Amino acid sequence: MNICLTGSSLTSSEVVRVARQGAVVELGKEAVEQINVASSFVRKIVQDKVPVYGINTGFGSLCNAHIGSQDLGKLQENLIL
């Protein structure tokens, strides 16, 4: 059975099914819409060069360090890793 992520209805039993039973995860229409809204918001921040913690600045003691647009993808990748 697939687990459909909507952005508001994930249960702990569904998480267990994914982690232990290999259930397939898919994005629901609602989740895709929320992702697109958030993505547009972040793109606007980057375009306008507004400093926003963790989007185009460093973290912690590096919060005042501006991250250039060429390095933003790597910043987010490192955050996930």
C-alpha positions as CSV (number, residue, x, y, z in Angstrom):
1,M,0.0,0.0,0.0
2,N,1.3,3.5,-1.0
3,I,1.6,6.3,1.5
4,C,0.3,9.6,0.1
5,L,1.9,12.7,1.7
6,T,-0.6,15.5,1.8
7,G,1.4,17.8,4.2
8,S,-1.1,17.3,7.0
9,S,-2.1,13.7,7.5
10,L,1.0,11.6,8.1
11,T,0.6,9.1,10.9
12,S,3.2,7.3,13.0
13,S,1.9,3.9,11.7
14,E,2.5,5.1,8.1
15,V,6.1,6.1,9.0
16,V,6.6,2.6,10.4
17,R,5.2,1.0,7.2
18,V,7.7,3.0,5.1
19,A,10.7,2.3,7.4
20,R,10.0,-1.3,8.2
21,Q,7.9,-2.6,5.4
22,G,9.1,-0.6,2.4
23,A,5.8,1.1,1.7
24,V,6.1,3.4,-1.3
25,V,5.7,7.2,-0.7
26,E,4.0,9.5,-3.1
27,L,3.3,13.2,-3.0
28,G,-0.3,14.2,-3.0
29,K,-1.6,17.2,-4.9
30,E,-1.9,19.2,-1.7
31,A,1.8,18.6,-0.9
32,V,2.9,19.5,-4.4
33,E,1.0,22.8,-4.1
34,Q,2.6,23.6,-0.8
35,I,6.1,22.7,-2.1
36,N,5.5,25.0,-5.1
37,V,4.4,27.9,-2.8
38,A,7.5,27.5,-0.6
39,S,9.8,27.2,-3.6
40,S,8.4,30.4,-5.1
41,F,8.9,32.1,-1.7
42,V,12.6,31.0,-1.5
43,R,13.3,31.9,-5.1
44,K,12.0,35.5,-4.4
45,I,14.3,35.7,-1.3
46,V,17.3,34.7,-3.4
47,Q,16.3,37.0,-6.3
48,D,15.9,40.0,-4.0
49,K,19.1,39.1,-2.0
50,V,17.2,39.4,1.3
51,P,19.3,37.8,4.0
52,V,17.3,34.9,5.5
53,Y,18.8,32.5,8.1
54,G,19.7,29.2,6.5
55,I,18.5,30.1,3.0
56,N,21.3,32.4,2.0
57,T,23.2,32.8,5.2
58,G,25.3,30.4,7.2
59,F,24.1,28.7,10.4
60,G,24.8,29.3,14.1
61,S,27.8,31.5,14.5
62,L,28.0,31.9,10.7
63,C,24.5,33.4,10.6
64,N,25.9,36.7,9.4
65,A,27.9,35.1,6.6
66,H,26.3,35.7,3.2
67,I,26.2,32.7,0.9
68,G,26.6,33.5,-2.8
69,S,23.9,32.4,-5.2
70,Q,26.4,30.0,-6.9
71,D,26.8,28.1,-3.5
72,L,23.1,28.0,-2.3
73,G,22.5,24.6,-3.8
74,K,25.5,23.2,-2.0
75,L,24.4,24.8,1.3
76,Q,21.0,23.1,1.1
77,E,22.6,19.8,0.1
78,N,25.0,20.0,3.1
79,L,22.1,20.8,5.4
80,I,20.3,17.6,4.3
81,L,23.4,15.5,4.6
